[in-house]
Amino acid sequence: MPVIKPVSDLRNYTVVLQDIAAGNPVFLTKNGRGKYVMLAMEDYEKTEASIKLMSELVKGRKAGEEQGWETIEDIEAALGIV
């Protein structure tokens, strides 16, 4: 279940920080609407790594579509696997 708190709870930020754990972000609201998310550094780093990986996969797919795909045989030959 998500932890949702008003941003005014940050006045006593130690209580808010206690609710943050890996895989369990705290959502902060302002004027009753979602505004911020506080999450563990581990989760932030995983999210950043996932975004970077997805960006590289998109670049690879675009290159394959524009320049043509390599066959597995061509790749094995280039790597000297065959």
C-alpha atoms as one frame of an Amber mdcrd trajectory, in Angstrom:
protein
   0.000   0.000   0.000   1.484   3.370  -0.945   2.490   5.843   1.736   0.887
   9.211   0.984   1.515  12.260   3.157   0.960  15.987   2.833   4.100  17.982
   2.077   3.521  19.847   5.355   4.637  16.668   7.152   8.181  17.553   6.081
   8.290  19.948   9.020   9.076  16.799  10.986  11.048  15.122   8.203  12.484
  12.351  10.405   9.038  10.747  10.563   8.702  10.921   6.780  12.199   9.500
   6.281  11.368   6.541   8.512   8.584   5.580   6.114  10.916   5.444   3.107
  12.378   2.035   2.318  13.692   0.270  -0.769  10.684  -0.490  -2.929   8.455
   1.714  -0.785   8.481   5.376  -1.837   6.606   8.109   0.008   4.283  10.220
  -2.107   3.845  13.826  -1.005   0.798  15.895  -1.794   0.396  19.648  -2.008
  -3.099  21.112  -1.804  -4.493  17.582  -1.960  -2.773  16.672  -5.235   0.234
  14.449  -5.861   3.331  16.621  -6.209   6.548  14.839  -5.102   7.982  11.387
  -4.490  10.674  10.542  -1.976  12.440   7.248  -2.550  15.461   5.317  -1.382
  18.713   6.040  -3.243  18.827   2.394  -4.346  15.458   2.762  -6.081  16.509
   6.038  -7.699  19.682   4.438  -9.086  17.731   1.445 -10.430  15.261   3.780
 -12.117  18.052   5.820 -13.708  19.796   2.640 -14.920  16.525   1.347 -16.394
  15.931   4.601 -18.248  19.466   4.540 -19.648  19.115   0.895 -20.728  15.791
   1.560 -22.433  17.295   4.568 -24.236  20.169   2.438 -25.540  17.767  -0.304
 -26.648  15.722   2.262 -28.579  18.903   3.524 -30.272  19.852  -0.050 -31.203
  16.435  -0.820 -32.609  16.412   2.408 -34.614  19.886   1.644 -35.994  18.745
  -1.862 -36.946  15.694  -0.553 -38.737  17.637   2.143 -40.592  20.861   0.256
 -41.379  19.537  -3.289 -41.531  19.825  -6.135 -39.079  22.833  -8.392 -38.680
  22.339 -12.148 -38.810  23.538 -14.288 -35.935  26.046 -15.892 -38.280  27.574
 -12.481 -39.120  27.862 -11.619 -35.434  29.433 -14.965 -34.546  31.925 -14.580
 -37.400  32.816 -11.038 -36.286  33.374 -12.275 -32.733  35.305 -15.322 -33.904
  32.869 -17.712 -32.267  32.311 -19.960 -35.293
